[in-house]
Amino acid sequence: MISQTYLDSLRSRLSEKPPTWAREMKATTPKSRKPKKTGGEHATQTAVLQYLALKKIFAWRNNTGAVKTQDGRFLQFGQVGSPDIIAVHGGMVYGLEIKSAIGALSEGQKQWSERFARAGGVYVVVRSLNDVTGLF
């Protein structure tokens, strides 16, 4: 059983501002084509993965994207629209898409969630750790 103290510490870390060096690094990092997870989404994702690990739920970060190789070709990985985290628990497969309080699903994410649900999966938009503690 996860203690309430630990859950409270995860929640408090979600509300903290990033350290100064992280803000400075962000200001000098070149912009990419695909929007990155915001500080809040990244913190929520980390907290969710830690929570699932503590509950001993089989789950992983589902990376997607593309990288340009040295010879100029693009190497794509993952499926467009697939969720940030995949979890398997009690014979069910869960797709957990991490979003900020105002974040919306892209068209690709909507299509992927519909296909996933038709196949029997449970697709959940997660806006806070509480959304996951209520599931597992």
C-alpha positions as CSV (number, residue, x, y, z in Angstrom):
1,M,0.0,0.0,0.0
2,I,1.3,3.5,-0.9
3,S,1.4,5.8,2.0
4,Q,-0.6,9.1,1.9
5,T,2.6,10.9,2.8
6,Y,4.3,9.7,-0.4
7,L,1.3,10.6,-2.6
8,D,1.3,14.1,-0.9
9,S,5.0,14.5,-1.7
10,L,4.4,13.6,-5.4
11,R,1.5,16.0,-5.6
12,S,3.6,18.8,-4.0
13,R,6.4,18.2,-6.5
14,L,3.9,18.7,-9.3
15,S,3.2,22.2,-8.1
16,E,6.9,23.3,-7.8
17,K,8.5,25.6,-10.3
18,P,11.4,24.1,-12.3
19,P,14.9,25.1,-10.9
20,T,16.6,28.2,-12.3
21,W,19.0,26.2,-14.4
22,A,16.2,24.4,-16.1
23,R,14.4,27.7,-17.0
24,E,17.7,29.1,-18.4
25,M,18.3,25.9,-20.4
26,K,14.8,26.1,-21.8
27,A,15.4,29.6,-23.0
28,T,18.5,28.7,-25.0
29,T,17.2,25.4,-26.4
30,P,16.3,25.6,-30.1
31,K,12.7,25.1,-31.0
32,S,11.7,21.8,-32.6
33,R,8.7,21.1,-34.9
34,K,6.8,19.0,-32.4
35,P,5.7,20.7,-29.2
36,K,7.3,19.3,-26.1
37,K,5.5,18.3,-22.9
38,T,5.1,21.3,-20.7
39,G,6.7,21.3,-17.2
40,G,3.3,20.3,-15.7
41,E,2.8,17.5,-18.2
42,H,6.3,16.2,-17.7
43,A,6.0,16.3,-13.9
44,T,2.6,14.5,-14.1
45,Q,4.0,11.9,-16.4
46,T,6.9,11.2,-14.0
47,A,4.6,11.0,-11.0
48,V,2.3,8.6,-12.8
49,L,5.2,6.3,-13.8
50,Q,6.5,6.4,-10.2
51,Y,3.0,5.6,-8.8
52,L,2.5,2.7,-11.2
53,A,6.0,1.3,-10.3
54,L,5.2,1.5,-6.6
55,K,1.9,-0.3,-7.2
56,K,3.9,-2.9,-9.2
57,I,1.7,-2.3,-12.3
58,F,3.4,-3.3,-15.6
59,A,3.7,0.0,-17.4
60,W,6.1,1.9,-19.7
61,R,6.7,5.2,-21.3
62,N,5.7,5.0,-24.9
63,N,8.1,7.1,-26.9
64,T,7.2,8.3,-30.4
65,G,8.8,10.7,-32.8
66,A,11.4,11.0,-35.5
67,V,15.1,11.7,-35.7
68,K,17.3,12.8,-38.6
69,T,20.1,10.4,-39.3
70,Q,23.7,11.5,-40.2
71,D,23.0,10.7,-43.9
72,G,19.9,13.0,-43.9
73,R,17.2,10.4,-43.7
74,F,14.4,10.5,-41.1
75,L,13.9,7.5,-38.8
76,Q,10.4,7.4,-37.3
77,F,9.5,5.4,-34.2
78,G,6.2,4.7,-32.4
79,Q,2.7,5.2,-33.8
80,V,1.3,8.7,-34.4
81,G,-1.3,9.5,-31.7
82,S,-0.4,6.7,-29.4
83,P,-0.5,7.5,-25.6
84,D,2.3,8.6,-23.4
85,I,2.1,5.6,-21.1
86,I,0.9,2.0,-21.7
87,A,-0.1,-0.1,-18.6
88,V,-1.3,-3.6,-18.2
89,H,-3.3,-4.5,-15.1
90,G,-5.8,-7.1,-14.2
91,G,-6.0,-8.4,-17.7
92,M,-6.8,-4.9,-19.1
93,V,-4.6,-2.7,-21.3
94,Y,-4.6,1.0,-20.5
95,G,-3.4,3.9,-22.7
96,L,-2.7,6.9,-20.5
97,E,-2.4,10.2,-22.4
98,I,-0.9,13.0,-20.2
99,K,-2.4,16.4,-20.8
100,S,-2.3,19.8,-18.9
101,A,-5.4,21.2,-17.4
102,I,-6.3,22.8,-20.7
103,G,-4.5,20.5,-23.2
104,A,-6.6,18.9,-25.9
105,L,-6.1,15.7,-27.9
106,S,-4.7,16.0,-31.4
107,E,-6.7,14.5,-34.3
108,G,-4.2,11.6,-34.4
109,Q,-4.7,11.0,-30.7
110,K,-8.5,11.0,-31.1
111,Q,-8.2,8.4,-33.9
112,W,-5.8,6.2,-32.0
113,S,-8.0,6.3,-28.9
114,E,-11.0,5.2,-30.9
115,R,-9.1,2.3,-32.5
116,F,-7.7,1.3,-29.1
117,A,-11.2,1.3,-27.5
118,R,-12.6,-0.8,-30.3
119,A,-9.9,-3.3,-29.7
120,G,-10.8,-3.5,-26.0
121,G,-8.3,-1.1,-24.5
122,V,-9.1,1.6,-21.9
123,Y,-7.9,5.0,-23.1
124,V,-7.7,7.7,-20.3
125,V,-6.7,11.4,-20.6
126,V,-4.7,12.0,-17.4
127,R,-4.6,15.6,-16.1
128,S,-3.3,14.8,-12.6
129,L,-2.0,12.0,-10.5
130,N,-5.5,11.7,-8.9
131,D,-6.8,10.5,-12.3
132,V,-4.6,7.5,-12.0
133,T,-4.9,6.8,-8.3
134,G,-8.6,6.4,-9.0
135,L,-8.0,3.8,-11.7
136,F,-5.5,1.5,-10.0
